[in-house]
Amino acid sequence: MTQHTPGPWEARGERGLWKVYPLPCYPCQQPVASVHARDLGERFEEESSANAALISAAPELLEALNHAVVLLKFAFDDPSLLESQLAHETGALMTDALKKANGLEDEA
C-alpha cells in the first residue's frame, strides 16, 4: 500500500469548489484533493463544503480508528483499560476527528 500524504489537512474554498491542502505548507504544495459540486442546485455549496470537511479529516479519522482498534484489542484481555488514560485520549481523538469531519471543529 502506498503511503498517504501526512496530515493534518485543511479544506479551503467556496462556491462549490474546494481544495484540501496538507498543512502547514498551504499554498506551497499541490492539494491532496479537489471537491466540486455535482450541480449548481440549491444545496451545492453546503454539499461541497461538507464533502471537503470529510476529506480533510481523513488523517485524523485514520489515526483515531487505529488508536481505537489497539485499545479494543487489549481491552478484551484487560477490561480495566476502558477506564484508563489511554481510553480517554482515544475518545478525545475520536471526538475531535468526528467534529472536523462534520465541519464542527471550531465550535465549543
MDTraj code that builds the backbone (N, CA, C; nanometers):
import mdtraj as md
import numpy as np

residues = "MET THR GLN HIS THR PRO GLY PRO TRP GLU ALA ARG GLY GLU ARG GLY LEU TRP LYS VAL TYR PRO LEU PRO CYS TYR PRO CYS GLN GLN PRO VAL ALA SER VAL HIS ALA ARG ASP LEU GLY GLU ARG PHE GLU GLU GLU SER SER ALA ASN ALA ALA LEU ILE SER ALA ALA PRO GLU LEU LEU GLU ALA LEU ASN HIS ALA VAL VAL LEU LEU LYS PHE ALA PHE ASP ASP PRO SER LEU LEU GLU SER GLN LEU ALA HIS GLU THR GLY ALA LEU MET THR ASP ALA LEU LYS LYS ALA ASN GLY LEU GLU ASP GLU ALA".split()
xyz = np.array([
    [0.0837, -0.1189, 0.0000],
    [0.0000, 0.0000, 0.0000],
    [0.0880, 0.1250, 0.0000],
    [0.0502, 0.2216, -0.0777],
    [0.1219, 0.3477, -0.0851],
    [0.0857, 0.4345, 0.0353],
    [0.1825, 0.5072, 0.0869],
    [0.1565, 0.5972, 0.1995],
    [0.0772, 0.7181, 0.1527],
    [-0.0153, 0.7634, 0.2362],
    [-0.0895, 0.8848, 0.2026],
    [-0.0097, 1.0070, 0.2443],
    [-0.0493, 1.1217, 0.1959],
    [0.0119, 1.2474, 0.2355],
    [-0.0150, 1.2681, 0.3838],
    [0.0902, 1.2929, 0.4631],
    [0.0688, 1.3088, 0.6072],
    [-0.0248, 1.4260, 0.6386],
    [-0.1001, 1.4107, 0.7447],
    [-0.1899, 1.5157, 0.7905],
    [-0.1178, 1.6087, 0.8836],
    [-0.1807, 1.7079, 0.9323],
    [-0.3215, 1.7404, 0.9097],
    [-0.3437, 1.8035, 0.7725],
    [-0.4688, 1.7969, 0.7286],
    [-0.5118, 1.8598, 0.6042],
    [-0.6139, 1.9668, 0.6359],
    [-0.6252, 2.0641, 0.5460],
    [-0.7215, 2.1732, 0.5646],
    [-0.7949, 2.1989, 0.4340],
    [-0.9248, 2.2165, 0.4416],
    [-1.0063, 2.2484, 0.3245],
    [-1.0158, 2.3999, 0.3099],
    [-0.9965, 2.4455, 0.1866],
    [-1.0090, 2.5885, 0.1561],
    [-1.0880, 2.6036, 0.0278],
    [-1.1776, 2.6974, 0.0267],
    [-1.2529, 2.7233, -0.0951],
    [-1.3872, 2.7838, -0.0670],
    [-1.4666, 2.7906, -0.1721],
    [-1.6017, 2.8452, -0.1634],
    [-1.6729, 2.8220, -0.2948],
    [-1.8030, 2.8473, -0.2940],
    [-1.8868, 2.8414, -0.4132],
    [-1.8768, 2.7099, -0.4891],
    [-1.8773, 2.6011, -0.4167],
    [-1.8812, 2.4710, -0.4808],
    [-1.7480, 2.4181, -0.5284],
    [-1.6387, 2.4913, -0.5070],
    [-1.5053, 2.4437, -0.5443],
    [-1.4144, 2.4536, -0.4226],
    [-1.3772, 2.3389, -0.3689],
    [-1.2925, 2.3317, -0.2509],
    [-1.1685, 2.2514, -0.2842],
    [-1.0563, 2.2865, -0.2217],
    [-0.9327, 2.2098, -0.2338],
    [-0.8854, 2.1760, -0.0934],
    [-0.8284, 2.0575, -0.0790],
    [-0.7808, 2.0105, 0.0511],
    [-0.6286, 2.0079, 0.0442],
    [-0.5646, 2.0846, 0.1326],
    [-0.4194, 2.1003, 0.1327],
    [-0.3573, 2.0375, 0.2569],
    [-0.2349, 1.9829, 0.2425],
    [-0.1613, 1.9405, 0.3617],
    [-0.1109, 2.0650, 0.4356],
    [-0.1088, 2.0591, 0.5658],
    [-0.0570, 2.1712, 0.6462],
    [0.0815, 2.1361, 0.6962],
    [0.1648, 2.2310, 0.7273],
    [0.1392, 2.3746, 0.7318],
    [0.1757, 2.4455, 0.6032],
    [0.1854, 2.3779, 0.4952],
    [0.2507, 2.4321, 0.3769],
    [0.1573, 2.4916, 0.2720],
    [0.0315, 2.5217, 0.3057],
    [-0.0561, 2.5858, 0.2070],
    [0.0003, 2.7213, 0.1717],
    [0.0074, 2.7678, 0.0508],
    [-0.0273, 2.7006, -0.0735],
    [0.0953, 2.6477, -0.1484],
    [0.2018, 2.6163, -0.0773],
    [0.3236, 2.5766, -0.1479],
    [0.3187, 2.4339, -0.2008],
    [0.2187, 2.3562, -0.1642],
    [0.2056, 2.2200, -0.2144],
    [0.0791, 2.2069, -0.2974],
    [0.0762, 2.1029, -0.3771],
    [-0.0443, 2.0709, -0.4524],
    [-0.1513, 2.0213, -0.3549],
    [-0.2758, 2.0449, -0.3854],
    [-0.3805, 1.9918, -0.2982],
    [-0.3821, 1.8390, -0.3032],
    [-0.4257, 1.7770, -0.1938],
    [-0.4404, 1.6312, -0.1917],
    [-0.5729, 1.5912, -0.2534],
    [-0.6675, 1.6858, -0.2630],
    [-0.7973, 1.6570, -0.3234],
    [-0.8640, 1.7871, -0.3655],
    [-0.9479, 1.7770, -0.4650],
    [-1.0346, 1.8869, -0.5063],
    [-1.1782, 1.8371, -0.4975],
    [-1.2657, 1.9222, -0.4503],
    [-1.4063, 1.8857, -0.4335],
    [-1.4897, 1.9854, -0.5127],
    [-1.5710, 1.9328, -0.6029],
    [-1.6562, 2.0165, -0.6858],
    [-1.8018, 1.9787, -0.6597],
    [-1.8877, 2.0767, -0.6672],
    [-2.0305, 2.0496, -0.6537],
    [-2.0775, 1.9650, -0.7714],
    [-2.1709, 1.8748, -0.7443],
    [-2.2255, 1.7911, -0.8511],
    [-2.3081, 1.8728, -0.9487],
    [-2.3723, 1.9743, -0.9012],
    [-2.4541, 2.0591, -0.9873],
    [-2.4626, 2.1965, -0.9234],
    [-2.5328, 2.2834, -0.9839],
    [-2.5441, 2.4201, -0.9322],
    [-2.6788, 2.4438, -0.8648],
    [-2.7352, 2.3371, -0.8098],
    [-2.8628, 2.3487, -0.7398],
    [-2.8482, 2.4200, -0.6068],
    [-2.9577, 2.4242, -0.5336],
    [-2.9636, 2.4948, -0.4059],
    [-2.8602, 2.4464, -0.3047],
    [-2.8354, 2.3154, -0.3021],
    [-2.7503, 2.2584, -0.1979],
    [-2.6027, 2.2532, -0.2356],
    [-2.5613, 2.3013, -0.3522],
    [-2.4273, 2.2735, -0.3987],
    [-2.3178, 2.3220, -0.3046],
    [-2.3321, 2.4399, -0.2486],
    [-2.2276, 2.4911, -0.1594],
    [-2.2212, 2.4102, -0.0304],
    [-2.3368, 2.3821, 0.0282],
    [-2.3410, 2.3050, 0.1519],
    [-2.2836, 2.1654, 0.1308],
    [-2.3202, 2.1018, 0.0214],
    [-2.2736, 1.9656, -0.0061],
    [-2.1238, 1.9614, -0.0343],
    [-2.0735, 2.0524, -0.1166],
    [-1.9303, 2.0502, -0.1474],
    [-1.8477, 2.0873, -0.0247],
    [-1.8975, 2.1787, 0.0570],
    [-1.8291, 2.2143, 0.1812],
    [-1.8233, 2.0949, 0.2769],
    [-1.9344, 2.0226, 0.2897],
    [-1.9379, 1.9045, 0.3773],
    [-1.8453, 1.7947, 0.3252],
    [-1.8419, 1.7744, 0.1942],
    [-1.7509, 1.6744, 0.1374],
    [-1.6057, 1.7119, 0.1622],
    [-1.5729, 1.8398, 0.1474],
    [-1.4362, 1.8859, 0.1727],
    [-1.3976, 1.8670, 0.3191],
    [-1.4911, 1.8948, 0.4107],
    [-1.4633, 1.8755, 0.5539],
    [-1.4350, 1.7288, 0.5835],
    [-1.5146, 1.6400, 0.5257],
    [-1.4935, 1.4966, 0.5472],
    [-1.3586, 1.4515, 0.4939],
    [-1.3233, 1.4944, 0.3741],
    [-1.1946, 1.4560, 0.3159],
    [-1.0790, 1.5131, 0.3980],
    [-1.0903, 1.6384, 0.4409],
    [-0.9794, 1.6996, 0.5163],
    [-0.9580, 1.6336, 0.6517],
    [-1.0605, 1.5660, 0.7042],
    [-1.0491, 1.4973, 0.8332],
    [-0.9927, 1.3560, 0.8202],
    [-0.9695, 1.3090, 0.6990],
    [-0.9260, 1.1704, 0.6786],
    [-0.8041, 1.1302, 0.7620],
    [-0.6971, 1.2100, 0.7684],
    [-0.5823, 1.1666, 0.8501],
    [-0.6166, 1.1507, 0.9985],
    [-0.6968, 1.2441, 1.0521],
    [-0.7354, 1.2359, 1.1926],
    [-0.8283, 1.1177, 1.2175],
    [-0.9199, 1.0918, 1.1241],
    [-1.0090, 0.9766, 1.1385],
    [-0.9300, 0.8462, 1.1363],
    [-0.8314, 0.8360, 1.0483],
    [-0.7474, 0.7165, 1.0416],
    [-0.6694, 0.6968, 1.1712],
    [-0.6113, 0.8038, 1.2233],
    [-0.5364, 0.7941, 1.3489],
    [-0.6271, 0.7508, 1.4639],
    [-0.7453, 0.8106, 1.4737],
    [-0.8384, 0.7756, 1.5812],
    [-0.8837, 0.6305, 1.5701],
    [-0.9103, 0.5852, 1.4499],
    [-0.9513, 0.4466, 1.4301],
    [-0.8395, 0.3505, 1.4683],
    [-0.7164, 0.3816, 1.4303],
    [-0.6032, 0.2970, 1.4689],
    [-0.5897, 0.2882, 1.6211],
    [-0.6032, 0.4009, 1.6898],
    [-0.5956, 0.4005, 1.8363],
    [-0.7082, 0.3169, 1.8965],
    [-0.8289, 0.3322, 1.8425],
    [-0.9436, 0.2586, 1.8955],
    [-0.9271, 0.1079, 1.8765],
    [-0.8757, 0.0670, 1.7618],
    [-0.8550, -0.0762, 1.7357],
    [-0.7544, -0.1343, 1.8347],
    [-0.6445, -0.0652, 1.8571],
    [-0.5429, -0.1130, 1.9519],
    [-0.6019, -0.1211, 2.0926],
    [-0.6718, -0.0154, 2.1328],
    [-0.7325, -0.0140, 2.2661],
    [-0.8289, -0.1311, 2.2835],
    [-0.9154, -0.1526, 2.1861],
    [-1.0132, -0.2602, 2.1977],
    [-0.9477, -0.3986, 2.1988],
    [-0.8425, -0.4166, 2.1222],
    [-0.7724, -0.5462, 2.1226],
    [-0.7198, -0.5783, 2.2623],
    [-0.6582, -0.4800, 2.3263],
    [-0.6029, -0.5034, 2.4591],
    [-0.7119, -0.5067, 2.5670],
    [-0.8210, -0.4352, 2.5457],
    [-0.9287, -0.4305, 2.6446],
    [-1.0011, -0.5645, 2.6568],
    [-0.9966, -0.6471, 2.5536],
    [-1.0564, -0.7805, 2.5651],
    [-0.9847, -0.8623, 2.6724],
    [-0.8533, -0.8438, 2.6853],
    [-0.7763, -0.9137, 2.7875],
    [-0.7791, -0.8416, 2.9215],
    [-0.7914, -0.7102, 2.9177],
    [-0.7887, -0.6314, 3.0406],
    [-0.8943, -0.5206, 3.0313],
    [-1.0184, -0.5507, 3.0679],
    [-1.1271, -0.4524, 3.0558],
    [-1.1029, -0.3227, 3.1326],
    [-1.0153, -0.3249, 3.2317],
    [-0.9877, -0.2017, 3.3068],
    [-0.9251, -0.0944, 3.2180],
    [-0.8695, -0.1333, 3.1042],
    [-0.8119, -0.0349, 3.0121],
    [-0.9170, 0.0623, 2.9584],
    [-1.0440, 0.0202, 2.9599],
    [-1.1503, 0.1079, 2.9113],
    [-1.1722, 0.2274, 3.0025],
    [-1.1164, 0.2228, 3.1227],
    [-1.1238, 0.3354, 3.2162],
    [-0.9900, 0.4080, 3.2279],
    [-0.8929, 0.3726, 3.1458],
    [-0.7573, 0.4267, 3.1569],
    [-0.7430, 0.5612, 3.0862],
    [-0.6288, 0.6239, 3.1090],
    [-0.5957, 0.7485, 3.0399],
    [-0.5901, 0.7255, 2.8889],
    [-0.5410, 0.6092, 2.8479],
    [-0.5359, 0.5746, 2.7062],
    [-0.6764, 0.5769, 2.6441],
    [-0.7733, 0.5244, 2.7145],
    [-0.9114, 0.5243, 2.6646],
    [-0.9645, 0.6664, 2.6524],
    [-0.9345, 0.7497, 2.7497],
    [-0.9812, 0.8881, 2.7458],
    [-0.9144, 0.9642, 2.6311],
    [-0.7856, 0.9407, 2.6100],
    [-0.7144, 1.0058, 2.4996],
    [-0.7683, 0.9582, 2.3650],
    [-0.7975, 0.8294, 2.3551],
    [-0.8542, 0.7748, 2.2320],
    [-0.9921, 0.8354, 2.2060],
    [-1.0727, 0.8472, 2.3095],
    [-1.2041, 0.9101, 2.2955],
    [-1.1934, 1.0544, 2.2497],
    [-1.0962, 1.1266, 2.3030],
    [-1.0763, 1.2658, 2.2625],
    [-1.0333, 1.2744, 2.1163],
    [-0.9424, 1.1852, 2.0743],
    [-0.9007, 1.1812, 1.9334],
    [-1.0207, 1.1549, 1.8426],
    [-1.1029, 1.0595, 1.8825],
    [-1.2202, 1.0239, 1.8029],
    [-1.3188, 1.1413, 1.7960],
    [-1.3433, 1.2054, 1.9084],
    [-1.4363, 1.3186, 1.9127],
    [-1.3868, 1.4332, 1.8253],
    [-1.2578, 1.4671, 1.8362],
    [-1.2017, 1.5758, 1.7564],
    [-1.2073, 1.5441, 1.6073],
    [-1.1743, 1.4208, 1.5709],
    [-1.1777, 1.3816, 1.4298],
    [-1.3195, 1.3882, 1.3742],
    [-1.4169, 1.3427, 1.4529],
    [-1.5561, 1.3480, 1.4079],
    [-1.6070, 1.4916, 1.3961],
    [-1.5654, 1.5785, 1.4868],
    [-1.6040, 1.7193, 1.4769],
    [-1.5497, 1.7798, 1.3476],
    [-1.4233, 1.7507, 1.3176],
    [-1.3639, 1.8041, 1.1946],
    [-1.4357, 1.7480, 1.0726],
    [-1.4627, 1.6186, 1.0714],
    [-1.5302, 1.5550, 0.9585],
    [-1.6701, 1.6134, 0.9368],
    [-1.7344, 1.6554, 1.0442],
    [-1.8689, 1.7128, 1.0353],
    [-1.8678, 1.8656, 1.0233],
    [-1.7475, 1.9244, 1.0083],
    [-1.7373, 2.0695, 0.9938],
    [-1.7651, 2.1451, 1.1209],
    [-1.7444, 2.0809, 1.2364],
    [-1.7760, 2.1437, 1.3645],
    [-1.6537, 2.1724, 1.4503],
    [-1.5342, 2.1624, 1.3936],
    [-1.4141, 2.1702, 1.4757],
    [-1.3940, 2.3029, 1.5458],
    [-1.4519, 2.4114, 1.4939],
    [-1.4347, 2.5412, 1.5572],
    [-1.5383, 2.5710, 1.6635],
    [-1.6380, 2.4798, 1.6771],
    [-1.7412, 2.5006, 1.7777],
    [-1.6956, 2.4448, 1.9115],
    [-1.7416, 2.5051, 2.0187],
    [-1.7033, 2.4615, 2.1534],
    [-1.7716, 2.3337, 2.1922],
])
top = md.Topology()
chain = top.add_chain()
for i, resn in enumerate(residues, 1):
    res = top.add_residue(resn, chain, resSeq=i)
    for name in ("N", "CA", "C"):
        top.add_atom(name, md.element.get_by_symbol(name[0]), res)
traj = md.Trajectory(xyz[None], top)
